[in-house]
Amino acid sequence: MKNWMLSIAFLSSSFVSLACAWYPYGEEVRFSLFGSHLAGHNDASPLFYSCHFFNDYKVDEYRGPTENLNEWYDYFHGKYKTEAIDELLYHFDHDTKKNEVAKNPLIVSFVVGNHVNAAEYIMFAKKVEEQLREDHWDKKKMDIEGLHRSIGIAQNKILKLQDAYLQLRYAYQLIVMSYYLGKYDDVQGYYKNYILKSPEKSVIKWWSMFFYALTKEDENKQNYLLAQVFDHSKSKATYIYKKFPSDRLKAAGVLDFCKGNEDKAAVLSLLAFKNPGRAKDQIMEIADLTPNSELLDILLIREINKMEDWYLTEKHTTYETGITSNYFSDREKFDFIKAKNFQSDKKYLRDFRDMVSDILERKKVENRSLWFTSLAYMSYMLDEKEATESYLHHAKKHAETAEIKGQILITEILHTVKYEDKWDEGFQADLMRMFYGLEKFKKDIYDYDRFKSQIMLAITNKYLEMDNFLLASLFQSKVKARVLSEYGWGYEPGYQSFDLLNENATSEDMDEFFAFWNKKDKTPLEEWLMEDIKKYKWRLTDLWATQYFREDKLDKALAIYRTIPDSVWQVDNWELHYYYKQELDNDPFETNIYGRGRGNESGNTYTKPEFVAEIIRLKGLLEGDTKNKDYYAMLLGNAYYNMSYHGNSYYYTEYGWSGYENDDYARDQSYYYTAERAFKYYEMAESLAVNTEFAAFCYRLQLKCVFDEMWYNDSIKNKHAKMSREQEWDVFAGRYPEHYQLLMGCDHFDYYSSAWKRS
């Protein structure tokens, strides 16, 4: 037997990434809910659709190729589990200690004298593997003398053995050893005299053809033979894929060697696999030649996975499609992705779906369950309710494997949620039943944890489109397992719900959220959706109050803030995202001309409820019959300015500050970026000023609000910025000529600020 690990350096690909340095990209964001493994053939998994050259997700836990493991399983008449066979063949080598192998059932059986010939062959194959191994670091070179001795042993075994299957495998070892010794004539002789004449049906024949092909000098002949291996042996697919021509023109000489439909389809399949763009016409041509090709089934799935990336990745994750962010050469191939909005142009998806339906009707497709399941999923993508249900019905009738049944259930869940707007107990019970049912297919759904999280993300976005932020936030809390989205930057699941609400919810939405939170008779589904959110109770309560604060509804905000324990404001807790003590360390009532770097000269700090209470108190004084109204108005202006983007205390109303992020939240943030509320109170303070010096100071504070907005983003128009910066200064100079020069810069700003502080 030629051990799979023997030639791994020669045959397998290194992981290749074509992306730029920014993050995230490629496979980290690619969205997919149609299993790449549904056609089987786990050994072909490197060719499942990926934004990299090869897919690095391994479908099963075996080190060795399943096409070899399955043959040994049958050889031993199913007496030993595949895991034990894989362990013996691919985990143990010449350095493995005896105590590590003692528990392997096959080795135990060998020790007591069972399967003597098979045991000798496996030991021989491992010896050959070690003789062939080269290691630059260990200065280990190929054991040429040992290989010559092994060739003699293999030749002798072929003559003496009565077991045709083991004879075939010894012949394969002869081919491998001869190839690496550079004896290409011997490779061809062994192939013709032993492999072709063997009566056995085995993947070993195709593995042998692989090395036989590599001895051919004619590159077209070599690639023709490799295409045949590609068609019949998926474990060699990676090497063949890398070596094969990329377009039909370059493969014309290969096609000349083809003798029938199957030969030609194998070559065309390789070309289709190498096409990262639209491959509908290639798939149709292959279907006309060999409708039951195993490669055709994989290409069908691959094309669906492509369309998911093109049409759904950005929709669900807000990142650009995985392939376009990860593919340097020929980027124009993917211009069609953003040519038109997916919702208004689904032509290619519809054309491909209709082609698949036509093939299923006209051709004798054997894997009907896969094809009906694919039609159901594509119809779901096309928002065609009746077609989805019809194809699901047919898919269920033909479904036999757990993999297909799991995929059908995924499509059913997505379809059910898409067309049900009610949130009644009947719908919830059906949905919960399907979620529980999904767990039964945990071992059968491709990359299960990620798939499940992507289902939750799709449901989240369905409710986001409906502006139902309660349900969107609940399902967002279930998005886990390496799924990146707009609200999922590596936070724990429950906190993603906070981010979603923070960016979208109004105070009314938060009222609804906490009405649900306090609901006593929650359904099983609602209890399940709450699991990951409960520990963020006070953080979410803070958000509830803060949204009222953002809307300047102070009494309501204060009432909610006061339900939060005082200890919360004093704790730094990374897990719960309590940064209040750390971030609320400036005096929000200080006059701020310098921006975020301004220190806390007064030494005063305020928790959120203390700050809101003080604003309410100052507004009361401003409305009453009191002195110093000009000063109180200025303090209120300071408070609202410091809560803005340019202030020293953004954390009272926002939970993050960015030097480049613009206003892209669904909720209104105009108060935060424009400091319009601060302008109002600075304007009032100027009008109430008891002397010109203070009036000039308050006017200068108004200009800061205007200039900060001009500096930040010209696209957000502050209604007070009616003139250019130069014109604004001219007006200031004309209005307060004695103070203009002093207040124009920052040198004397501290004097004006401190001169009017009053106790």
C-alpha positions, 0 to 999 in steps of 0.5 A, a space after each residue: 500500500 502506498 501510504 497517503 502521508 508518503 507523498 503529501 509534500 509532493 501532492 498536497 497544496 499549501 494554504 494559499 491566501 490572496 487577500 490584502 492585509 486588512 481584516 476580515 476577508 475571504 472565508 472569514 466572512 463568506 456566507 453559505 447555508 448550502 452544504 458543500 459536502 452534499 454530494 459526498 466524496 470527502 476526499 475532494 473537499 479541497 475543491 469545495 468552493 472557497 475564497 482561497 485556492 483550496 478549501 481548508 475545511 476537512 469534512 471528516 476527522 480522518 487523516 487518510 482519504 476515505 476512498 482508501 479507508 473504505 476499501 480496507 474496511 471492506 477488506 476486513 469485512 467490517 470487523 474494525 471501525 474506520 477510525 481504527 483503520 485510519 489510526 493504524 495507517 495514518 497516525 502511526 509511523 516508525 517512531 510511534 511507541 509500542 504503548 501508543 499502538 497497543 490498544 488499536 484493535 487491528 494491531 491487537 488482531 495482528 499480534 494474535 496471528 490474524 490477517 497475517 498477509 495484510 499485516 505484513 503488507 501494512 508493515 512493508 508499506 510503512 517501511 517504504 514510506 520511511 525509506 522514501 522520506 527526505 527531511 532537510 532539517 534532519 539531514 534525512 535522505 532517501 534510502 536508495 539501497 533500502 528501496 532496491 531491497 524493498 523492490 525485490 521483496 514486493 516482486 517476490 510477494 506478488 509471485 507468492 501471494 494468492 490474494 489478488 487485492 494485496 498483489 495489486 497493492 504490492 504492485 502499486 508500491 513497486 510503481 511508487 518506489 520506481 517513480 521516486 528512484 527515477 526509473 520511469 520505464 519500470 513504472 510503465 512496465 509495472 503499470 501495464 503488466 500488473 495494474 492493468 491486468 489485475 482483476 480487482 476493482 480498486 482506487 489503487 489502479 487510479 493511484 497507479 495511473 497517477 504516477 504512470 501519467 507523470 512519466 509521460 513526456 507529452 504534456 497533453 497525454 499526461 494531462 489527459 491521464 490525470 483528468 481520468 484520475 481526477 474523475 475516479 480518485 478524489 484524493 489526487 484532485 488537489 495536485 491535478 487541479 494545480 497542474 491542469 490548464 486553466 482555459 479551454 484553449 490551452 486544454 485543446 490538445 488534451 481534449 484531442 486524446 478523449 475517446 468518449 463522453 466520459 473522457 471529455 466530461 472529465 477534462 471539462 470538469 477540471 476546467 469548470 472547477 478552475 473557473 471562479 466565475 460563472 460556470 453555468 454553460 460548462 456545467 450544462 455541457 458536462 450534463 449533456 455528456 455525463 448527467 450522472 458524473 460525480 464531478 457534476 454533482 460537486 460542480 452543482 453545489 460549488 456553483 450554488 456556493 458561489 452564488 451564495 457568496 456573490 448575492 448573500 455575503 454582503 447582504 448578511 454580513 455587510 462585508 463585501 463578497 469573500 471572493 472579490 476581497 480575496 482574488 487579486 488577478 482578473 478581478 474584472 471577472 467579478 464585476 457582475 456581482 455589484 453590477 445591479 442590486 440582487 433584489 432587482 436582478 436575479 437573472 443568473 441565479 434564475 437561469 441556473 436554477 431553471 437549467 438544473 430543473 431542465 437537466 433533472 427533467 431531461 436526463 436520467 440523474 441518479 442523485 435526484 435527492 441532491 438535485 431537488 434539494 438544490 432546486 429548493 434552496 435556489 428557489 428560496 434564494 429567489 423568494 419563490 414561495 410555491 416553487 420552494 415548497 414544491 421542490 422541498 416536497 420532492 426532495 423529501 420523497 427522495 432523501 435517503 442520507 442524513 446529510 440531505 435531510 439536514 440540508 432540507 431542514 435548513 431550507 425549511 427553517 429559512 423558508 418558514 421564517 421568511 414567510 411568517 410575520 406573526 410571533 404567535 405560540 404556534 409559529 414559535 413551537 414549529 420553529 423550536 421543533 425545527 431547531 431541536 431537529 437540527 441538533 440531530 444532524 449535528 454530525 451530518 451538516 457541513 461545519 455545523 456550528 458555523 452553519 447554525 450561526 449563519 441561520 441565526 444571522 439570516 433570521 436576524 436580518 429578516 427581522 432587521 428588515 422588518 424593523 423588529 429590533 426586539 426579535 433581531 436582537 434575540 436571534 443575534 445573540 445566537 450568532 456564534 461560531 466564527 461568523 462575522 457580521 455587522 454586530 459580531 466582532 468577536 464579542 460574546 453572543 449576548 453582547 452582539 444583541 447590545 450592539 444591534 440595539 445600540 445602533 438601531 433602537 429608539 426609546 420605544 424599541 427599548 421599552 418593547 425589549 424590556 417589556 419582553 424581558 419582564 414577561 413572566 410566561 415566556 415560551 420555550 423558544 423565548 427562554 432559549 433566545 434569552 439564555 446568552 443575554 441575561 448576564 448583560 441586564 444592567 448593561 442593557 438597562 443602561 442602554 435603555 436609559 441612555 436612549 432616552 438620554 440621547 432623545 433628551 427625555 431626561 426624567 425618563 432616563 433618570 428614572 431608569 438609571 436609578 434602577 441600576 445598582 450604584 456599584 455598576 458605575 464603579 466597576 471596570 469589567 471587561 467581560 460585561 463591558 463596564 467601562 464607566 469608571 474608566 471612561 467617565 473620568 472628565 468633568 462634563 461641565 468644563 468648558 472644552 476648547 481642546 477636544 477629547 484630550 482635555 483633562 479634568 481640571 475641576 476634579 469633578 466626575 459624575 455617574 450617568 444618573 448624577 450627570 442627568 440629575 445635574 442637567 435637570 437641576 440646571 435647566 430648572 434654575 434656568 427656567 426659574 427666577 434666579 441669577 447667573 442664568 447666563 452662566 447656567 446656560 453656558 454650563 448646559 452648553 458645555 454638558 451637551 458639547 462634551 457629550 458630542 463627538 468632539 467633547 471630553 465625555 462622549 461615553 455618556 451617550 455613546 459606547 465607542 469613539 472612532 477617529 474615522 467612523 461616520 454616522 452610519 447608525 440606523 438611529 438618529 445621531 445628529 445630536 452627537 455629531 453636530 453639537 446642535 444642542 450645545 449651540 442652542 445653550 451657548 446662543 442663549 448664554 450669549 443673549 443673557 450675558 451680563 457683559 460683553 466679555 462673557 458674551 464674546 466668550 459664548 459666541 466663540 463657543 458657538 463658533 467652535 460648534 460650527 467649526 468642529 462640524 465643518 472639520 468633521 464632515 462637510 456632508 453633514 450640514 449644521 444648519 448654523 453653518 451658513 457661511 464659510 470659515 473666513 466669513 464666520 471670523 469676519 462676523 465675529 471680528 465685527 461683532 466683538 472687535 475687542 475680544 476677537 483676536 484674543 479668542 480666535 486662538 487658544 492662548 487666552 481661552 483658559 483666561 476667558 473660561 476661568 474668569 467666568 466660573 462661579 460657584 
